[in-house]
Amino acid sequence: MDLINPAAESYALVHTTKTSYLLSEIYNYTVQHHPQAHMISGPVQGQFLQFISSMMRPLNVLEIGTFTGYSALCLATGLQKNGNLHTIELREEDAAIAKGFFKRSEKYNQIHLHSGNALEIIPDLHFDWDIVFIDADKVSYTQYYELVVPRLRDNGLIIADNVLFHGQVLDENVKGKNAIAINNFNQHVLNDQRTEQVFLTIRDGLLLIKKK
């Protein structure tokens, strides 16, 4: 399902600040070589993440789902000088690709790449998070959320990607384990009295969540 008019997407891209050379290279490499290239954040969403990071000036950022490293570099943009970004990728091949790109970034020493199961890694990361970006396996979104909410700083922000899940959550009878999981996650967050949220129809949907 095309949720956004392609002409509107093209117009948005033209009127969005151009990405850096390294980000453009990651994007082009992923589109040309990765069988799941649709998973990359892309220039407009990436610039949105850069804006958030630059405005918040985070000390600690957690990304769940590195993929090829595009969104991690966007989120690292506004890191404080002593700040750190921890990013977790289950697939070793994608982690290796991302690491190669990270090495070419001026933020390399501030980016910590973890390879493995995020549900096992997150509890061992003893930080209070300014920004958490959730963009990994959809069936675990609620578990990720519950792991990070207690460690979210006051005025911290959780950003969950793909919350429209290709428009499948709009169906009267939601089908498929991923769409069902995302729909349940969206409802879980809506019912959580600890937080408040705004649902943005950027690309495949972004849910912005903060503590009350």
trRosetta pair geometry for C-beta under 8 A, 3 or more apart (Angstrom, degrees):
i j d omega theta_ij theta_ji phi_ij phi_ji
1 166 6.2 121 41 158 89 73
1 167 3.4 -70 74 55 138 156
1 168 7.6 169 15 -54 126 55
1 170 7.7 -119 106 47 169 128
2 5 7.4 77 145 -97 116 28
2 6 6.7 -46 -160 -43 137 88
3 164 6.1 33 -88 148 166 155
3 166 7.9 -164 -27 -164 116 32
3 167 5.2 -175 -69 -70 105 108
3 201 6.9 -140 150 -171 123 105
3 204 7.4 123 30 -112 144 47
3 205 8.0 -41 129 -43 171 89
4 8 5.7 -117 173 79 92 117
4 9 5.2 100 119 -59 122 102
4 201 7.5 153 -74 147 102 101
4 203 7.3 -58 -5 -106 144 28
5 8 4.1 81 71 4 98 109
5 9 7.0 -169 90 -10 51 81
6 9 5.4 -51 -147 35 36 114
6 10 6.3 36 155 -19 67 104
7 10 5.7 -52 -148 37 32 111
7 11 6.3 34 151 -21 64 106
8 11 5.5 -53 -145 37 32 113
8 12 6.3 36 153 -22 65 104
9 12 5.7 -53 -149 34 30 112
9 13 6.4 32 153 -21 63 105
9 44 7.6 -128 -157 -4 74 154
10 13 5.7 -53 -150 34 32 113
10 14 6.5 33 153 -20 65 105
11 14 5.8 -54 -150 34 31 111
11 15 6.3 4 159 3 65 113
12 15 6.2 -75 -145 52 26 94
12 16 6.0 31 156 -31 67 114
12 44 5.4 32 132 -111 114 146
13 16 5.8 -57 -142 27 28 114
13 43 6.0 74 -135 80 93 129
13 44 5.8 -91 -89 -53 67 109
16 43 6.3 138 97 135 135 102
16 44 5.1 -160 -48 -108 170 76
16 47 5.2 168 178 37 118 163
17 47 5.8 149 57 -136 90 137
18 24 7.9 -1 173 -65 92 124
18 43 7.7 -38 -143 -156 43 129
19 23 4.0 -103 167 91 123 128
19 24 5.2 155 88 -55 110 80
19 27 7.2 91 73 -11 160 139
19 43 5.2 -120 -30 -126 122 92
19 46 6.3 21 -100 99 127 137
19 47 6.9 -120 -79 -66 84 93
20 23 4.7 92 55 11 81 102
20 24 6.9 -144 94 -5 41 88
21 24 5.7 -58 -150 38 30 112
21 25 6.3 32 152 -22 65 106
22 25 5.6 -53 -149 34 32 113
22 26 6.5 34 152 -19 65 102
22 73 6.9 -128 112 -176 119 162
22 101 6.8 129 180 -168 103 96
22 104 6.0 178 -123 109 126 115
22 105 6.3 143 152 -87 166 82
23 26 5.7 -50 -148 34 34 111
23 27 6.3 35 153 -19 65 106
23 43 7.7 114 136 -106 120 72
23 46 6.4 143 -168 160 136 154
23 70 6.3 88 -147 -144 81 83
23 73 6.2 -159 -86 96 92 134
23 74 7.1 78 -114 -66 133 86
24 27 5.7 -54 -147 37 31 113
24 28 6.2 26 157 -15 66 109
25 28 5.9 -56 -142 40 29 107
25 29 6.0 31 158 -20 64 109
25 101 7.6 174 97 -124 106 110
26 29 5.9 -57 -145 38 26 111
26 30 6.2 24 158 -19 63 110
26 40 7.8 169 134 -143 94 134
26 68 5.8 161 -171 122 99 111
26 69 5.9 -115 -136 78 141 95
26 70 4.8 172 121 -83 135 85
26 73 7.3 161 -8 21 160 142
26 101 5.3 53 -90 -131 111 155
27 30 6.0 -60 -150 36 26 109
27 31 6.3 22 157 -16 64 110
27 40 6.3 147 -124 149 69 150
27 42 6.9 90 -130 -119 121 44
27 43 6.8 12 -99 -54 163 83
27 70 6.2 81 -71 -110 74 136
28 31 5.8 -55 -144 38 30 110
28 32 6.1 19 161 -11 65 115
29 32 6.1 -69 -147 44 24 104
29 33 5.8 -26 173 22 65 121
29 34 7.8 63 127 -19 68 100
29 68 7.1 -169 93 173 107 149
29 97 7.9 -179 128 -170 130 119
30 33 6.8 -80 -127 53 18 82
30 34 4.7 -22 -160 14 65 130
30 37 5.0 138 143 -130 83 88
30 40 4.9 104 118 -59 156 144
30 67 7.7 39 -127 150 140 111
30 68 4.8 -162 -87 31 117 160
30 70 7.1 -59 -16 -38 152 127
31 34 7.4 -8 -50 39 12 91
31 37 4.7 104 -111 -169 41 145
31 40 7.4 -83 -58 28 75 147
32 37 7.8 113 9 -95 26 147
33 37 7.9 121 60 -77 44 114
34 37 4.6 132 76 -73 95 75
34 39 7.9 -88 129 40 135 103
34 40 7.8 114 63 -40 145 113
34 68 6.5 -112 -57 -51 153 135
36 39 4.9 21 142 -6 100 120
37 40 6.0 -28 -176 0 60 113
39 67 5.5 -169 119 -117 116 139
39 135 8.0 130 -180 164 93 108
40 67 6.3 -178 -93 136 63 149
40 68 6.5 -27 -97 37 108 113
40 70 5.3 62 -158 21 99 152
40 71 7.9 -176 -162 -31 59 93
41 45 4.5 -132 176 96 89 117
41 46 4.8 118 108 -66 121 81
41 49 6.8 -25 -177 -7 157 139
41 70 5.4 -158 31 108 101 119
41 71 4.4 114 -29 -73 140 101
41 74 6.8 -87 80 8 158 152
41 135 7.7 -37 -75 -137 96 166
41 161 7.5 -94 -105 -120 88 149
41 203 7.8 -180 -165 15 57 175
42 45 5.2 70 64 29 87 103
42 46 6.1 -155 90 -14 35 100
42 70 7.9 61 -28 142 23 152
42 203 6.6 153 48 -104 133 142
43 46 5.5 -60 -136 40 21 115
43 47 6.3 22 164 -21 62 105
44 47 5.9 -53 -149 33 28 108
44 48 6.7 33 148 -20 60 103
44 202 7.2 -153 124 -165 109 105
44 203 7.0 162 81 -54 111 107
45 48 5.4 -50 -153 32 37 117
45 49 6.6 38 150 -18 67 101
45 71 7.9 -34 121 -101 105 104
45 161 7.9 71 -176 -123 143 115
45 202 5.9 133 -98 146 89 118
45 203 5.0 -28 -59 -13 127 144
45 206 7.3 161 -137 -56 107 130
46 49 5.7 -52 -152 35 34 110
46 50 6.5 37 149 -19 65 103
46 70 6.1 -76 -100 158 128 104
46 71 6.5 -129 -109 -99 82 61
46 74 4.5 -143 -163 -85 79 146
47 50 5.4 -48 -147 35 37 116
47 51 6.4 45 150 -24 65 100
47 74 7.5 -105 -66 -140 21 123
48 51 5.6 -50 -152 30 32 114
48 52 6.7 33 151 -18 64 103
48 202 6.3 21 -38 -167 169 164
48 206 7.6 -149 122 -18 149 170
49 52 5.7 -50 -149 34 35 112
49 53 6.3 31 154 -15 66 108
49 71 5.9 69 26 -152 178 82
49 74 4.0 68 91 130 119 126
49 75 5.4 -58 166 -69 116 72
49 77 7.9 129 119 11 79 122
49 133 7.2 25 -131 -100 125 142
49 159 7.4 177 -108 98 91 169
50 53 5.8 -58 -147 41 31 109
50 54 6.0 29 157 -19 67 110
50 74 4.7 -93 -57 -163 81 83
50 75 7.8 -110 -82 -68 46 28
50 77 4.5 50 -140 4 82 163
50 78 7.5 134 -169 -26 54 96
51 54 5.9 -58 -143 39 26 108
51 55 6.2 19 160 -14 64 111
52 55 6.1 -64 -148 40 25 105
52 56 6.0 6 163 -6 65 117
52 75 7.8 -24 80 -118 106 72
52 78 7.8 -135 103 15 47 142
52 131 6.8 118 134 -117 116 138
52 157 6.9 -118 -173 87 125 156
52 159 7.2 62 144 -56 176 144
53 56 6.2 -66 -136 45 25 100
53 57 7.9 94 166 -71 54 24
53 58 6.3 -66 -142 8 74 110
53 61 7.3 -1 -117 -89 109 147
53 74 6.9 160 3 143 139 63
53 75 5.2 159 -72 -154 137 42
53 76 7.0 17 -169 46 158 10
53 77 4.6 114 94 58 133 92
53 78 3.6 172 141 22 76 109
53 79 7.2 -24 -178 -40 114 59
53 131 6.7 -63 -95 -15 77 168
54 57 7.4 16 -176 -64 28 64
54 77 5.5 -42 -60 117 87 115
54 78 4.0 -166 -86 -77 32 118
55 78 7.0 -60 23 -109 34 164
56 78 6.3 110 60 107 70 148
56 130 6.0 151 150 159 125 118
56 131 6.4 122 89 -54 158 114
56 157 6.9 -112 -92 13 155 126
57 78 5.2 -107 -92 163 42 107
57 79 7.8 89 -162 -156 50 10
57 80 5.8 69 170 -65 88 85
58 61 5.0 87 111 -59 149 94
58 78 6.3 86 15 97 78 100
58 79 6.2 -42 73 -106 81 57
58 80 7.0 -127 94 -8 34 88
58 83 5.9 112 106 -150 66 143
58 130 3.5 178 -135 85 98 141
58 131 5.0 -78 -82 1 155 105
59 79 7.7 90 -124 -154 20 72
59 80 5.3 -12 -97 25 64 129
59 82 7.2 -5 -143 91 89 83
59 83 4.7 -141 -146 -108 36 92
59 84 7.7 11 157 25 57 67
59 130 5.7 121 35 -27 69 133
60 83 6.6 -147 -60 -154 38 82
60 84 5.9 1 -114 63 68 82
60 85 7.9 152 -162 -90 42 38
60 86 7.5 2 -168 3 87 102
60 127 4.4 -165 -164 166 158 133
60 128 6.5 121 49 78 141 49
60 129 5.3 -105 107 -113 104 49
60 130 5.7 133 59 3 62 90
61 75 5.2 164 173 151 152 117
61 76 7.1 -148 52 -85 150 56
61 79 6.9 -94 -3 -90 123 99
61 83 7.3 51 -5 167 94 114
61 84 7.4 -154 34 105 74 46
61 85 4.2 -16 69 -113 110 82
61 86 7.1 176 90 27 57 61
61 129 7.0 82 -123 -154 24 90
61 130 6.4 -49 -75 62 65 93
61 131 4.6 -7 -121 66 89 100
61 132 7.5 175 -163 -81 56 37
61 133 7.5 17 179 -2 100 100
62 85 7.7 178 -78 -159 23 60
62 86 5.3 -14 -112 69 68 97
62 87 7.7 156 -165 -85 43 44
62 88 7.8 6 -172 -5 86 105
62 122 7.4 68 -165 -123 144 95
62 125 6.9 125 -105 117 122 155
62 127 7.4 164 -56 75 109 124
62 129 5.0 -52 2 -117 112 135
62 131 7.4 -173 34 98 60 58
62 132 4.7 -5 67 -116 102 80
62 133 7.3 -171 98 28 56 64
62 148 6.6 -155 74 -120 148 130
63 66 6.3 94 113 -87 120 62
63 71 6.5 156 -142 109 139 106
63 72 5.3 -129 30 -96 166 83
63 75 6.1 163 -66 42 121 160
63 85 6.6 24 -5 178 107 103
63 86 7.2 -174 29 94 69 49
63 87 4.0 -5 64 -113 112 86
63 88 7.0 -176 94 21 64 67
63 132 7.7 173 -82 -159 33 48
63 133 4.6 -6 -117 60 76 108
63 135 7.2 -23 -170 33 87 104
64 88 5.5 -9 -124 54 55 112
64 118 4.9 72 -144 -145 101 156
64 122 7.4 -7 -94 -74 116 121
64 132 7.3 22 -8 -178 103 92
64 133 6.9 -168 27 92 67 58
64 134 5.0 0 55 -121 119 59
64 135 6.6 150 83 37 69 53
64 136 4.7 -78 140 -14 89 125
64 144 5.4 151 126 -144 177 141
65 88 7.1 3 -31 80 30 75
65 89 6.8 76 -149 -102 28 66
65 118 7.7 -40 -45 -52 64 148
65 133 7.8 -107 53 117 93 90
65 134 7.2 72 11 -175 118 39
65 135 4.0 -133 76 90 137 70
65 136 3.4 -161 -62 -71 108 72
65 137 7.8 176 -87 -12 116 50
65 161 8.0 -117 74 43 144 127
66 69 6.0 6 172 -79 97 55
66 71 8.0 -163 -152 58 39 95
66 72 5.8 2 -138 -41 81 132
66 87 4.5 94 -90 151 101 117
66 88 6.6 -167 -30 77 97 23
66 89 3.6 -61 32 -60 114 113
66 94 6.6 152 86 131 97 107
66 95 6.2 77 66 -103 144 67
66 98 4.9 -18 151 -79 123 173
66 113 6.5 44 -98 -136 158 97
67 70 6.9 -31 87 24 116 92
67 71 7.2 68 40 17 116 106
67 89 7.0 -161 -27 -116 22 117
67 94 5.7 -78 -158 -175 31 133
67 98 7.0 119 92 -71 41 122
67 135 7.4 -52 -21 120 116 118
68 94 6.0 -96 -72 -157 58 86
68 97 4.9 -46 -132 114 83 125
68 98 5.4 -178 -170 -74 29 79
68 101 7.0 71 158 1 79 145
69 72 5.2 -63 -155 41 57 118
69 73 6.1 52 154 -21 86 104
69 87 7.9 102 -117 120 64 163
69 97 7.0 -146 -7 113 111 79
69 98 3.3 151 -56 -139 103 83
69 99 7.6 -162 -76 -30 135 26
69 101 4.5 166 83 68 154 130
69 102 5.8 -131 -143 -49 138 86
70 73 6.4 -68 -162 35 26 104
70 74 6.7 23 149 -17 64 108
71 74 5.2 -52 -149 36 41 116
71 75 6.1 36 155 -17 71 106
71 133 6.3 -160 149 143 128 157
71 135 6.6 53 55 36 168 160
72 75 5.9 -59 -147 41 30 107
72 76 6.2 31 153 -24 65 109
72 85 6.2 138 -166 139 88 139
72 87 4.6 -22 -108 -76 129 157
72 98 6.8 68 25 -165 143 123
72 102 7.3 -30 105 -89 134 108
72 111 6.3 82 158 -140 121 126
73 76 5.5 -51 -141 34 33 115
73 77 7.4 66 152 -52 56 79
73 101 7.2 -83 -45 134 136 115
73 102 7.4 -157 -72 -101 99 67
73 105 5.7 -146 -121 -103 112 150
73 107 6.9 152 -134 50 71 133
73 111 7.9 -24 -85 -84 62 149
74 77 6.1 -24 -174 -22 37 115
75 85 6.1 130 106 -128 106 139
75 131 6.4 -164 -158 110 113 141
75 133 6.0 -113 -81 -18 149 142
76 79 5.3 -25 -164 -18 61 123
76 85 4.8 -90 -90 -12 91 152
76 105 7.3 68 88 154 150 147
76 107 4.3 118 150 154 135 163
76 110 6.3 137 -152 95 115 115
76 111 5.9 -40 -93 -75 146 105
77 107 7.9 -88 -79 -55 29 151
79 83 3.6 -157 -172 85 90 129
79 84 7.2 106 -151 -40 133 12
79 85 6.3 -96 -80 -36 135 100
79 107 6.5 110 33 -138 136 121
79 110 5.5 138 125 153 162 152
80 83 3.9 114 48 -33 74 111
83 110 6.1 42 92 -161 68 129
84 110 5.4 -147 -111 -169 52 74
84 111 7.7 165 -162 -85 66 22
84 112 6.1 17 -178 -5 112 114
84 127 7.8 -122 73 -110 115 158
85 107 7.5 28 19 157 126 126
85 110 6.1 63 14 133 85 88
85 111 5.1 -17 68 -111 104 67
85 112 6.9 176 88 25 50 72
86 112 4.8 -23 -107 72 70 107
86 114 6.5 21 -175 -9 93 117
86 125 5.7 157 123 -136 171 145
86 127 7.3 157 0 23 137 147
87 98 7.5 -120 111 155 139 150
87 111 6.7 -9 9 -167 115 94
87 112 7.2 155 23 80 67 53
87 113 5.6 -23 71 -110 94 63
87 114 7.0 178 88 26 42 77
88 113 8.0 150 -90 -164 29 51
88 114 4.6 -24 -105 74 75 105
88 115 7.8 166 -156 -87 59 19
88 116 7.2 -64 -160 61 98 66
88 118 4.5 117 120 -98 148 93
88 121 5.3 165 -119 77 134 149
88 122 7.4 -67 -35 -61 161 80
88 136 7.5 -20 92 -77 99 143
89 92 7.9 140 113 -87 103 24
89 94 5.4 -137 -178 96 136 106
89 95 4.1 174 81 -78 131 91
89 98 6.5 158 -33 18 158 148
89 113 6.9 -15 14 -167 109 97
89 114 7.5 153 24 82 61 54
89 115 5.8 -27 73 -111 82 65
90 115 7.6 103 -138 -166 13 61
90 116 6.8 -14 -119 148 54 12
90 117 6.3 46 -112 -90 98 46
90 118 7.1 -72 -61 -20 93 87
90 136 7.1 106 -14 -156 113 116
90 137 7.5 23 -8 -27 152 112
91 94 4.3 62 86 15 111 109
91 95 6.6 177 91 -14 56 86
92 95 5.4 -55 -146 37 34 116
92 96 6.3 38 155 -24 66 103
92 115 5.7 60 -105 -167 70 136
93 96 5.8 -52 -151 31 30 112
93 97 6.8 31 151 -17 62 103
94 97 5.6 -52 -151 34 37 112
94 98 6.3 36 152 -18 68 106
95 98 5.7 -55 -148 39 31 112
95 99 6.2 35 154 -23 65 106
95 113 6.1 138 -161 167 96 123
95 115 4.4 32 -127 -97 175 108
96 99 5.7 -51 -145 33 30 113
96 100 6.7 36 154 -23 61 102
97 100 5.9 -56 -159 29 31 113
97 101 7.0 22 150 -10 64 104
98 101 5.9 -61 -156 40 36 106
98 102 6.1 39 150 -25 71 107
98 113 6.4 158 105 -120 118 140
99 102 5.4 -50 -142 34 34 116
99 103 6.5 44 157 -29 64 99
99 113 5.5 -120 -85 39 93 167
100 103 6.0 -48 -156 22 29 114
100 104 7.6 18 150 -11 56 105
101 104 6.0 -64 -163 35 40 108
101 105 7.0 44 144 -30 69 105
102 105 5.5 -56 -156 22 42 117
102 107 7.8 -80 -156 87 79 83
102 108 5.4 119 153 -120 78 79
102 111 5.1 -128 -153 89 126 147
102 113 6.6 -152 -4 -42 166 128
103 108 5.6 62 -125 -124 30 138
104 108 7.5 130 36 -68 19 123
105 108 5.1 146 71 -55 79 77
105 111 7.1 48 75 -3 135 141
107 110 4.9 -66 -174 49 78 111
107 111 5.7 77 126 -31 94 106
108 111 6.0 -67 -147 33 30 107
114 121 5.1 129 145 -159 146 150
116 120 6.4 -73 138 69 116 116
116 121 5.6 131 82 -53 109 120
117 120 4.4 60 85 15 105 109
117 121 6.6 164 86 -13 52 92
118 121 5.4 -62 -133 44 35 107
118 122 5.6 42 170 -33 74 104
118 136 5.9 -176 -1 -1 151 179
118 140 7.3 135 68 124 114 147
118 144 6.5 5 123 -102 131 107
119 122 6.7 -33 -129 21 20 111
119 140 6.3 -108 -59 -157 116 137
119 143 6.0 -4 -109 134 113 133
119 144 7.5 -97 -84 -77 75 69
119 147 7.3 -165 -131 -51 60 153
120 123 7.3 -64 -170 29 29 102
120 124 7.7 10 148 -3 60 115
121 124 6.0 -76 -164 43 41 107
121 125 6.7 36 148 -26 76 107
122 125 5.8 -59 -151 27 38 111
122 144 7.2 159 -52 -134 163 70
122 147 4.8 61 119 149 144 144
122 148 6.9 -81 -166 -65 135 85
123 147 6.7 -96 -64 -150 75 116
127 151 6.9 80 90 175 53 127
128 151 5.5 -149 -119 -177 50 75
128 152 7.4 82 -170 -172 75 6
128 153 4.9 90 150 -69 109 88
128 156 7.6 -136 159 -62 84 149
129 132 5.0 46 146 -55 151 97
129 148 6.2 -23 30 -163 150 104
129 151 5.5 67 4 121 96 96
129 152 5.5 -43 68 -106 95 54
129 153 6.4 -146 79 -8 38 86
129 156 5.7 101 103 -162 70 145
130 153 5.5 -10 -91 29 56 133
130 156 5.1 -140 -144 -119 31 91
130 157 7.3 9 153 27 56 78
131 156 6.8 -151 -63 -164 35 82
131 157 5.4 -6 -113 67 71 91
131 158 7.9 150 -163 -91 47 30
131 159 7.0 0 -168 1 93 106
132 148 4.8 92 -117 174 169 154
132 152 6.8 -82 -5 -96 124 100
132 156 7.5 49 -5 159 91 114
132 157 7.4 -164 31 101 66 50
132 158 4.6 -16 67 -113 105 75
132 159 7.1 177 89 26 53 64
133 158 8.0 169 -81 -162 27 52
133 159 4.9 -13 -111 67 70 103
133 161 7.1 32 -178 -24 88 107
134 141 6.1 99 155 -135 138 82
134 144 5.2 135 -124 115 123 144
134 145 7.0 -22 -69 -67 162 75
134 148 7.9 -151 -65 21 111 150
134 158 6.7 18 -10 -176 110 98
134 159 7.1 -176 23 90 71 50
134 160 4.5 -14 63 -112 114 73
134 161 6.7 -164 89 17 60 75
135 160 7.7 163 -66 -158 61 44
135 161 4.1 22 -99 36 98 131
135 162 6.9 114 -133 0 75 108
136 140 6.7 -34 99 68 109 116
136 141 8.0 170 64 -81 78 66
136 144 7.0 136 45 -67 119 152
137 140 5.0 57 84 17 98 108
138 141 5.8 -15 -162 -28 47 113
138 162 6.8 -93 -93 107 110 132
138 165 6.8 64 -127 -102 151 125
138 177 7.9 140 86 120 111 76
138 178 4.1 78 62 -151 145 84
138 179 7.9 19 141 -49 155 25
138 181 4.8 128 133 86 91 127
138 182 5.2 -45 -167 -55 120 94
138 185 7.8 -123 -175 -9 77 141
139 177 6.0 -8 -84 150 115 107
139 178 6.7 -81 -49 -100 79 57
139 181 4.4 -117 -106 -100 49 161
140 143 4.8 -57 -166 46 74 116
140 144 5.7 80 133 -28 89 97
140 181 7.9 9 -4 -177 29 141
141 144 5.7 -56 -149 35 30 111
141 145 6.2 34 154 -23 65 107
141 160 6.5 70 -156 -148 119 128
141 181 6.3 130 21 149 108 102
141 182 6.6 71 10 -102 156 58
141 185 4.1 -11 100 -102 129 153
142 145 5.4 -51 -148 34 33 117
142 146 6.4 30 155 -18 65 105
142 181 7.6 -129 -7 -171 102 84
142 184 6.6 -50 -47 116 135 100
142 185 5.0 -144 -60 -104 83 82
142 188 5.2 55 -118 45 113 171
143 146 5.9 -55 -146 37 31 108
143 147 6.5 33 154 -21 63 106
144 147 5.7 -61 -154 35 31 112
144 148 6.4 6 160 -4 68 113
145 148 6.4 -74 -147 43 25 96
145 149 6.1 33 163 -35 67 106
145 158 7.0 81 -126 -178 80 159
145 160 7.5 -13 -81 -78 109 131
145 185 6.9 147 -17 -152 143 101
145 188 7.1 133 77 110 155 128
145 189 6.8 -110 -152 -80 156 97
145 209 7.9 10 -138 77 110 168
146 149 6.3 -37 -132 17 28 114
147 150 7.8 -80 174 30 26 97
147 151 7.7 -16 145 14 61 117
148 151 5.6 -77 -155 53 49 100
148 152 6.1 68 148 -53 81 94
148 158 6.4 128 106 -100 130 121
149 152 5.6 -39 -148 1 34 120
149 158 7.4 -39 -85 -42 70 146
149 192 7.7 -115 -118 -179 158 149
149 194 6.3 82 176 104 132 143
149 195 6.8 -96 -133 -49 119 128
149 211 7.5 126 -163 -80 84 96
152 156 4.1 -160 -178 82 83 135
152 157 7.9 159 -158 4 119 12
152 158 6.5 -63 -102 -44 140 99
152 210 7.6 -168 155 -143 138 54
152 211 5.9 163 99 -34 121 113
153 156 3.9 117 54 -46 74 117
154 211 6.5 -84 -119 66 51 130
155 210 6.8 -3 -145 -160 28 131
155 211 7.9 -64 -34 49 23 95
156 210 6.6 164 81 -133 48 85
156 211 7.0 45 50 3 86 104
157 208 6.3 -25 -163 -162 109 90
157 209 7.1 132 -162 69 57 50
157 210 5.4 -36 -101 -81 63 97
158 195 7.9 -24 30 -144 124 149
158 207 7.9 -10 111 107 91 88
158 208 7.5 148 80 -159 56 40
158 209 4.1 -21 63 65 104 106
158 210 7.3 178 19 -74 75 45
159 206 6.0 -16 -168 -169 95 106
159 207 7.3 151 -157 76 44 51
159 208 5.8 -11 -104 -102 74 67
159 209 7.6 -172 -74 22 30 78
160 163 5.5 78 109 -61 105 115
160 185 7.2 -162 -179 143 158 133
160 189 7.7 -136 8 -57 150 156
160 206 7.0 150 75 -159 50 52
160 207 4.3 -9 55 55 104 104
160 209 6.9 37 -8 -6 104 119
161 204 6.9 55 172 77 81 105
161 205 7.5 124 -170 88 42 64
161 206 6.0 -19 -105 -105 56 75
162 165 5.5 59 164 -83 89 61
162 166 8.0 -4 -155 -25 92 68
162 182 6.7 -97 122 -114 89 141
162 204 4.7 -4 -112 118 57 126
162 205 6.3 45 -177 63 12 94
163 169 7.4 -32 157 7 56 161
163 182 6.0 175 -139 -173 47 110
163 185 7.4 -117 -125 93 91 115
163 186 5.7 115 -168 -82 107 110
163 199 6.7 -122 105 -139 141 97
163 204 7.6 135 34 128 46 75
163 205 3.9 -117 63 127 75 121
163 206 6.7 124 17 -112 114 8
163 207 4.5 82 -45 -27 164 109
164 167 5.8 5 158 -70 105 40
164 168 7.9 120 149 32 60 59
164 169 6.0 -135 -157 34 39 115
164 170 7.3 7 -160 -31 88 102
164 201 7.0 66 -59 -129 140 73
164 204 5.2 -148 54 177 102 56
164 205 3.2 149 -15 -26 91 132
165 168 4.9 -59 109 45 102 102
165 169 5.3 98 42 -27 105 100
165 178 6.2 172 -148 130 136 97
165 179 4.9 174 117 -108 146 70
165 182 4.4 156 -37 46 134 163
165 183 7.8 -80 25 -42 138 76
165 204 6.9 66 -77 175 19 109
165 205 7.4 -44 -14 37 47 134
166 179 7.9 -77 51 -89 93 106
166 204 6.4 -18 -62 -136 49 112
167 170 5.2 -42 -174 22 69 121
167 171 7.9 90 138 -37 74 82
168 171 5.8 -24 -169 -4 52 116
168 174 6.4 93 146 -143 84 83
168 175 7.3 -100 -173 56 114 65
168 176 6.4 -35 176 45 153 129
168 178 7.9 68 71 93 150 90
168 179 3.8 -83 117 -113 129 136
168 182 7.9 93 76 56 103 130
169 174 5.9 10 -126 -112 46 128
169 179 5.8 -166 -67 -165 65 88
169 182 5.8 -97 -70 102 126 110
169 183 4.6 169 -131 -81 100 92
169 186 6.8 76 -163 7 152 149
171 174 5.4 138 69 -88 101 52
171 175 6.9 -45 92 8 154 83
171 179 7.6 24 28 166 120 147
174 179 5.1 -154 -175 132 99 110
174 180 5.5 144 122 -88 112 63
174 183 4.9 -1 -164 -28 176 161
175 179 6.4 35 74 66 37 136
175 180 7.2 -18 -158 -50 13 100
176 179 4.4 69 72 18 103 108
176 180 6.5 -177 84 -11 48 89
177 180 5.7 -58 -143 40 28 112
177 181 6.1 31 157 -23 65 109
178 181 5.7 -54 -146 35 29 112
178 182 6.4 26 156 -16 64 106
179 182 5.9 -55 -146 38 31 108
179 183 6.2 32 155 -19 65 108
180 183 5.7 -56 -147 38 29 112
180 184 6.2 29 154 -18 65 108
181 184 5.8 -56 -148 38 29 110
181 185 6.3 33 151 -23 64 105
182 185 5.4 -50 -146 33 33 115
182 186 6.4 36 155 -21 65 102
183 186 5.8 -50 -149 33 30 112
183 187 6.6 25 153 -13 62 107
184 187 5.8 -58 -150 41 32 109
184 188 6.1 40 150 -27 66 106
185 188 5.4 -52 -146 32 31 116
185 189 6.5 29 157 -16 65 103
186 189 6.1 -55 -151 35 29 108
186 190 6.4 32 150 -21 63 109
186 199 7.6 44 -146 -102 113 129
186 207 6.8 -160 -113 -82 82 151
187 190 5.4 -53 -147 36 34 116
187 191 6.2 22 158 -11 67 111
188 191 6.2 -68 -150 43 25 102
188 192 6.5 39 150 -42 63 104
189 192 5.5 -45 -148 12 34 120
189 195 6.6 -56 -162 84 80 131
189 197 5.5 45 148 -32 119 158
189 207 6.5 95 85 162 168 144
189 209 5.9 -93 -157 -100 128 135
190 197 7.1 -91 -87 46 55 131
192 195 5.0 17 104 35 118 98
193 212 7.7 -46 160 -1 56 144
194 211 6.1 -45 157 -132 84 81
194 212 6.5 -155 172 13 33 100
195 209 5.1 17 171 -175 139 99
195 210 6.4 160 -152 86 89 26
195 211 5.6 -65 -101 -102 72 39
195 212 6.3 -162 -115 -27 18 80
196 209 7.5 166 85 -148 33 59
196 210 6.4 -20 60 64 78 76
196 212 5.5 92 -19 -83 101 83
197 207 5.8 0 -173 -178 127 93
197 208 6.2 156 -155 83 70 51
197 209 4.5 -19 -98 -98 100 72
197 210 7.6 156 -86 18 53 59
198 207 7.7 169 83 -154 40 52
198 208 5.0 -7 56 58 86 104
199 205 6.9 -18 -172 -160 90 99
199 206 7.8 157 -160 84 46 47
199 207 5.5 -17 -107 -106 69 78
199 208 8.0 -161 -77 24 25 71
200 205 7.1 148 83 -154 57 49
200 206 4.5 -13 63 64 109 93
200 207 7.4 -172 23 -81 75 29
200 208 6.5 47 -10 -10 114 105
201 205 6.2 -25 -120 -98 47 69
202 205 7.1 124 57 -109 56 15
202 206 5.0 -5 52 5 110 115
203 206 7.4 61 49 -34 95 96
